[in-house]
Amino acid sequence: MLTIPTYILAAFAEIGGCFAFWAWLRLGKTPLWLVPGTVSLVLFAWALTRIDADFAGRAYAAYGGIYILASLVWMWAVEGSRPDRWDTIGAAACIFGAMVIIFGPRSGQ
C-alpha cells in the first residue's frame, strides 16, 4: 500500500516548500530560495493527487494528521527544536484520526 508513503512525501514536500518561503521572508535568505520552494510545492500537489481515495476532501482530511506529525519531525530535525509532550500528545491524536479516516471501513458509496 502506497497511501502512507505518498502522504509522507506530500507532507515533506509541502513543508519544504513553505519553509523556503519562510526562510526568504522571515530569515532574510535570498529570493533564490523560492525556486526550490516552488518546485517542492508542485511536488506536494502532485503527490496528494496520487492518493487512492474516492473523494478529494477525504484524502485532504487524512493528510492533515500526517502533515502535523511531519511538521513536528521537521521542527526537530531541521530547526533543532524537540517537540514537547503536548506536541507529542496532539500529534498522536491527529495520527489516530487520520488512520480512522484512511483505514475506516466504507459502505457502498
C-alpha positions, 0 to 999 in steps of 0.5 A: 500500500502506497497511501502512507508513503505518498502522504509522507512525501506530500507532507515533506514536500509541502513543508519544504516548500513553505519553509523556503518561503519562510526562510526568504521572508522571515530569515532574510535568505535570498529570493533564490530560495523560492525556486526550490520552494516552488518546485517542492510545492508542485511536488506536494500537489502532485503527490496528494493527487496520487492518493487512492481515495474516492473523494478529494476532501477525504484524502485532504482530511487524512493528510492533515494528521500526517502533515502535523506529525511531519511538521513536528519531525521537521521542527526537530530535525531541521530547526533543532527544536524537540517537540514537547509532550503536548506536541507529542500528545496532539500529534498522536491524536491527529495520527489516530484520526487520520488512520480512522479516516484512511483505514475506516471501513466504507459502505457502498458509496 
